Amino acid sequence: MRRYFAALEAGTPLAPFFDLDGPRQLVVKIGTEAGEFDVGRAAVAAVLAEVSRELQHNRLKSRRLCVQVSGDTAWFADEVWWAGTARGAPFAGCTRWSGVLRRRNAQWRFVLMHVSEPVE
């Protein structure tokens, strides 16, 4: 997670963190915006490229990272303070992250990531 957050802050490609070229068929990324429910390798790769283009000056602070590992599968949950700019407009707020990773070739890659904002 920390390497993913660092990549998001640095503006480096995010696709290498996802299992987009492995034997697994289902890869899902759910984001905070309406309609951000992307399923499949091509859809997730496209949204990751868009995130890298449109979200800039990112700063993330993990507050409650919980990780469980069992064999080649891991799952996580975290509360993250996230600030930056989206399409040139500043944003900041608390987000919730959860997901599932699979280990392949000694690398952990996301097969499911969900980011949400608290409902008030």
N, C-alpha and C positions, 0 to 999 in steps of 0.2 A: 504494500500500500504506500509506504513512504517513498519508494522509487517512482510509483505512478504519480503521486502528488508532486514530486520534484520535477518530473517530466511536464506535467501540466503547468507548473509555475515557469519553467524554462521555455515553454512553447515548442518543445520537441515532439516528434510524432508519437501518437498514443497507440496506434495499431499494433506495434510489437508486444504490447501488454495483453492482447486478446488472442484467443485461440482461433485465428482466422484461416490458418492453413493446415490445421491438424485434422485427424480422423473424425472428430466430433462434428456432427451436423448442426446442432442447435447452439447458437451464440445469441445472447439477448442483451441489449443495453436499454435501460429505461431512464429517462432524464426528467428534469423538473418542469419542462414546458408541456403544454397540452399537445397531445399527439406524439410525444417523444417516446415511442415504444417500438424499438427497432429489433427485428428478428432476422437472423441469417447473416452469413458472412459479408455479402455485398452491402447490405443495409447498414450493418454496424461499421464497416470500413468507411462508408460514405459519411456517416454521422460523426465519426471520430475525426475525419479530415475537416469537417465543418466546425467542430469544437475547437480544433487547433487554429483555424482561421478567425473565428468570430469572438472567441473568449481570449482576452489578453490581459497582461499585467496581473495574472492570478497569484493570489497568496492564500494558502490553505493551512489551517492549524487543526490537527487531529486532537480531539478532546477525550474520546472514550473508545479507542480502538480495542476491539475484542476479536480474537482469531482462534479458530479451532482447526486442527489438522488431523486427518485420518487417512493414512496411506497417501495416495496421489490426489486426494481431494481436500480442499480447505474452504472454509466459509468465514465471512467476517461481517462485522457491523461497526459503525463508527458515527460519531457526531462531529461534524467538521465546520469550523468557521471558514467561510469562503468569501473572498473579496476580489474584485477585478473589474474589467470592463467587458460589456457584451454589446457588440455592434456600436462601439464608441461611447456607450452610456455606462456610468459606474454602477456597481451593485455590491452589496455586502449582506451577509446574513448567515444564519445557522442552517446547515443542510444535514441530512441523514443519508448515510451510505450503507449499502449491504450488497453482498454478492457471493458468488461461488467461483473458485479457481480450480484448475486441474494442472497437475505437474506433468510436463511432457519434455523429454530431452533435458532433464534437470532444470527446467525453467517453469515458473508458475505463471499461468495465463488465465485471464478471466474468461469464463463461459457465461456468466451472468453478472451484470452490474446494475444496481438500482440506486439512483440519487433522487432524493425528494426534499421538499421544504416543509416545515411544520405547518399544519393547518391551524389557523387561529380562530 
